[in-house]
Amino acid sequence: MILIAESGSTKTTWVLIEKDKIVRQFESAGFNPYTQTEELICKTIKDEVSPEVAGFLINSIHFYGAGCSTDQNKELMRKCFQQFFPKAKIEIEHDLIAAARALWFDKPGIVAILGTGSNSGYYNGKKIMRNSPGLGYVLGDEGSGAYMGKKVLQYYLYRTFDAELHQKFQKKYQLEAADILDAVYKKPLPNRYIASFTLFLAENRGHYMIENIIEDSVWDFFSVHLARYPESGKIPVFFTGSVAFGFQDILKELCKTFGWKPGRILAKPMEGLITYHKTK
């Protein structure tokens, strides 16, 4: 049996396959070795993954995750999986490879991820040849949920929102400044917390301040990352992630502005990954 996992910083989608049949599908918390300790990662596998596949013989695991671009982080993830699946062959790849395989299989393209975090790369049909890293939610992640959520919190706390939006935010979340600062600076997984406020943007589309936040954030991602690939404009740009899917109208409009051809835009790459591994 093959266990495939596609993980962002917020959640992970798992699919267990036997030949051409999906035996089990479930979700767990997300993984990111940049922002999570080995102890937390192993605990999540123990509590949320192992019970779901108990009794099944897992021959191979293909894990695609945010933050799994370095050998060190790949080895950390591999160690955790080996504790619970000692007989399985384990492949650890970063989320860009997942997006490339799911969206475009073995053809070259620019691959972009906009979810809780952001990332992009040039895929030559086999591997990522160039990568413009997101640098994480503190230093970068332009265009991501964390990037947009941070703008929402700034607009609220600085009272930049007009009276209408300020009141809507207060009514929806009922948060004081101290609550927000405590969650961001003292509690675990602040990137997920910050990214959760992207929902406020989605619920208030059409307001000029909301549109400005979304458009400016995506523009930053395009100009800082995608525009720097020599291949941009020559081959399609493919997108995946909840933010990319939710705000795809803006992605398509900016692609037109930059003179690029947008490819597929998927909320989740898992469907494409299942097809990819079946063919392999």
LINMO-V855945 format. One record per residue. N is the residue number from 0. PSI is psi in whole degrees, -180 to 180 (999 if undefined). BURIAL is 1 if it has 16 or more other C-alpha atoms within 10 Angstrom, else 0. Layout:
n:psi:burial
N:PSI:BURIAL
N:PSI:BURIAL
This chain:
n:psi:burial
0:148:1
1:130:1
2:119:1
3:135:1
4:131:1
5:113:1
6:132:1
7:-172:1
8:-22:1
9:-47:1
10:163:0
11:134:1
12:129:1
13:139:1
14:128:1
15:124:1
16:137:1
17:111:0
18:-117:0
19:9:0
20:133:0
21:115:0
22:-38:0
23:145:0
24:133:0
25:175:0
26:153:1
27:180:1
28:160:1
29:166:1
30:140:1
31:106:1
32:-11:1
33:-32:0
34:-4:0
35:148:0
36:161:0
37:-38:1
38:-44:0
39:-41:0
40:-47:1
41:-39:1
42:-39:0
43:-42:1
44:-43:1
45:-46:1
46:-32:0
47:-17:0
48:-54:1
49:-45:0
50:-29:0
51:-26:1
52:15:1
53:135:0
54:-10:0
55:143:0
56:108:0
57:114:1
58:-37:0
59:148:1
60:128:1
61:103:1
62:124:1
63:121:1
64:154:1
65:138:1
66:2:1
67:44:1
68:-17:1
69:155:0
70:-38:0
71:-46:0
72:-35:1
73:-41:1
74:-37:0
75:-47:1
76:-41:1
77:-42:1
78:-43:1
79:-43:1
80:-37:1
81:-25:0
82:-36:0
83:-18:0
84:66:1
85:-22:0
86:-4:0
87:146:1
88:127:0
89:124:1
90:124:0
91:120:1
92:157:1
93:170:1
94:-21:1
95:-39:1
96:-40:1
97:-47:1
98:-43:1
99:-46:1
100:-38:1
101:-40:1
102:-34:1
103:5:1
104:-107:1
105:30:0
106:151:0
107:148:1
108:167:1
109:126:1
110:132:1
111:138:1
112:126:1
113:98:1
114:-133:1
115:-43:1
116:-173:1
117:155:1
118:164:1
119:162:1
120:161:1
121:121:1
122:123:1
123:8:0
124:-15:1
125:-41:0
126:168:0
127:116:1
128:-34:0
129:144:0
130:131:1
131:99:1
132:153:0
133:-19:1
134:6:0
135:169:1
136:-20:1
137:-47:0
138:-18:0
139:-117:1
140:39:1
141:140:1
142:-3:1
143:174:1
144:-39:1
145:-38:1
146:-45:1
147:-41:1
148:-36:1
149:-39:1
150:-41:1
151:-47:1
152:-40:1
153:-46:0
154:-36:1
155:-51:1
156:-33:0
157:-3:0
158:38:0
159:-33:0
160:145:1
161:174:0
162:-39:0
163:-51:0
164:-37:1
165:-44:0
166:-39:0
167:-42:0
168:-47:1
169:-44:0
170:-40:0
171:-45:0
172:-27:0
173:55:0
174:140:0
175:163:0
176:-39:0
177:-36:0
178:-44:0
179:-47:1
180:-36:0
181:-43:0
182:-36:0
183:-40:1
184:-12:0
185:-26:0
186:159:0
187:157:0
188:54:1
189:-28:1
190:-39:1
191:-42:1
192:-48:1
193:-44:1
194:-26:1
195:-21:1
196:-2:1
197:-27:1
198:-35:0
199:-36:1
200:-46:1
201:-34:0
202:-12:0
203:32:0
204:146:0
205:-28:0
206:135:0
207:-34:0
208:-39:1
209:-47:1
210:-38:1
211:-43:0
212:-47:1
213:-50:1
214:-43:1
215:-40:0
216:-45:1
217:-39:1
218:-43:1
219:-41:0
220:-44:1
221:-48:1
222:-37:0
223:-35:0
224:-65:1
225:-37:1
226:-14:0
227:-7:0
228:129:0
229:-25:0
230:-13:0
231:131:1
232:-18:1
233:-28:0
234:161:1
235:156:1
236:124:1
237:145:1
238:145:1
239:163:1
240:155:1
241:-39:1
242:-43:1
243:-44:1
244:-41:1
245:-32:1
246:36:1
247:-24:1
248:-39:0
249:-37:1
250:-47:1
251:-39:1
252:-42:0
253:-34:1
254:-41:1
255:-41:0
256:-40:0
257:-10:0
258:30:0
259:155:1
260:116:0
261:137:1
262:-151:1
263:148:0
264:113:1
265:142:1
266:-42:1
267:138:1
268:-1:1
269:-42:1
270:-44:0
271:-35:1
272:-38:1
273:-47:1
274:-42:0
275:-49:1
276:-28:1
277:-42:0
278:-25:0
279:999:0
